[in-house]
Amino acid sequence: MIKSMRAGVLMMGMSAGGLAQGTPAIGLPPPETTGGMPLMQALKARHSAREFADRALPPQLLSNLLWAANGVNRPDSGKRTAPSARDWREIDVYVATAEAVYRYDPPTHTLVRVAAGDIRALTGVQDFVASAPLNLVYVADLDRMHDADAEQQARFGAADAAFIAQNVYLFCASAGLATVVRGLFDPVALGKALRLGSRQRILLAQSVGYPARP
Ligand SMILES: Cc1cc2nc3c(=O)[nH]c(=O)nc-3n(C[C@H](O)[C@H](O)[C@H](O)COP(=O)(O)O)c2cc1C
């Protein structure tokens, strides 16, 4: 999936998203932000599915999915498709594929490579996660949740991650994709694989792919 986007590899300088100087990032095609299924139909179709076809998502679909998840929908303010408590924007969406793991950077709509290799099996404890084409992982950065105590960080972080997960559910319903949000994973092993720091917390994961049986 990502291989076909190699032409879009950029060397990013410092951006509003805080990318480090010289971080390799993969540009996504601009998201298609019109059309889709009517909302009431998408709500009717939303469901969890745990069987996926062995087929990667094309770049345009990945772009649309990530924008729907937590993309910038108001460029003037940088605000997102999902709400966040006090506009902290503290949830990062990590994207684990068969090739590598990336962090989605909403301001630049790019994927920043975090680590090479296939860590999909570490994103959960169920068998299907190892072969689901895409596993999204929602990670809160506590350093962005200023003036909040530990209880508020936990509560607001969980809520903010859940809004993103529901955006993904509705996008998948609209696009005919299969998905399931997941709370079961080994946070220590997954945190290591994602190279997280001591102030980052994994809140949820979500598998996405084409349905095994359309
Ligand atoms: C916070 C949360 C955690 C969940 N964790 C898992 C999980 O670890 N594995 C899994 O297969 N499903 C998980 N689910 C999916 C639920 O099992 C599913 O939403 C529920 O059975 C209702 O089915 P539906 O989504 O099709 O309505 C989770 C759902 C939520 C909201």
The ligand as a Tripos MOL2 file, in Angstrom:
@<TRIPOS>MOLECULE
LIG
   31    33     1     0     0
SMALL
NO_CHARGES

@<TRIPOS>ATOM
      1 C1        -14.1260    0.4960   24.2940 C.3       1 LIG1
      2 C2        -14.3480   -0.7240   23.4120 C.ar      1 LIG1
      3 C3        -13.4190   -1.7530   23.4370 C.ar      1 LIG1
      4 C4        -13.5830   -2.8500   22.5990 C.ar      1 LIG1
      5 N1        -12.6170   -3.8130   22.5850 N.ar      1 LIG1
      6 C5        -12.7210   -4.8390   21.7150 C.ar      1 LIG1
      7 C6        -11.6550   -5.7840   21.5820 C.ar      1 LIG1
      8 O1        -10.6200   -5.7040   22.2380 O.2       1 LIG1
      9 N2        -11.8030   -6.7850   20.6790 N.ar      1 LIG1
     10 C7        -12.9330   -6.9020   19.8960 C.ar      1 LIG1
     11 O2        -12.9980   -7.8480   19.1000 O.2       1 LIG1
     12 N3        -13.9380   -6.0200   19.9760 N.ar      1 LIG1
     13 C8        -13.8660   -4.9840   20.8550 C.ar      1 LIG1
     14 N4        -14.8450   -4.0280   20.9060 N.ar      1 LIG1
     15 C9        -15.9950   -4.1220   19.9750 C.3       1 LIG1
     16 C10       -17.2630   -4.5750   20.6950 C.3       1 LIG1
     17 O3        -17.1630   -5.9480   21.0130 O.3       1 LIG1
     18 C11       -18.4660   -4.3050   19.7810 C.3       1 LIG1
     19 O4        -18.6050   -2.9280   19.5650 O.3       1 LIG1
     20 C12       -19.7390   -4.8640   20.4050 C.3       1 LIG1
     21 O5        -19.7390   -6.2780   20.3820 O.3       1 LIG1
     22 C13       -21.0050   -4.3670   19.6960 C.3       1 LIG1
     23 O6        -20.9400   -4.7310   18.3170 O.3       1 LIG1
     24 P1        -21.1310   -3.6380   17.1830 P.3       1 LIG1
     25 O7        -19.9120   -2.7240   17.2310 O.co2     1 LIG1
     26 O8        -21.2030   -4.4320   15.9040 O.co2     1 LIG1
     27 O9        -22.3840   -2.8790   17.4780 O.co2     1 LIG1
     28 C14       -14.7250   -2.9460   21.7500 C.ar      1 LIG1
     29 C15       -15.6560   -1.8980   21.7740 C.ar      1 LIG1
     30 C16       -15.4700   -0.8040   22.5610 C.ar      1 LIG1
     31 C17       -16.4820    0.3250   22.5030 C.3       1 LIG1
@<TRIPOS>BOND
     1     1     2 1
     2     2     3 ar
     3     2    30 ar
     4     3     4 ar
     5     4     5 ar
     6     4    28 ar
     7     5     6 ar
     8     6     7 ar
     9     6    13 1
    10     7     8 2
    11     7     9 ar
    12     9    10 ar
    13    10    11 2
    14    10    12 ar
    15    12    13 ar
    16    13    14 ar
    17    14    15 1
    18    14    28 ar
    19    15    16 1
    20    16    17 1
    21    16    18 1
    22    18    19 1
    23    18    20 1
    24    20    21 1
    25    20    22 1
    26    22    23 1
    27    23    24 1
    28    24    25 2
    29    24    26 1
    30    24    27 1
    31    28    29 ar
    32    29    30 ar
    33    30    31 1
@<TRIPOS>SUBSTRUCTURE
     1 LIG1         1 GROUP 0 **** ****
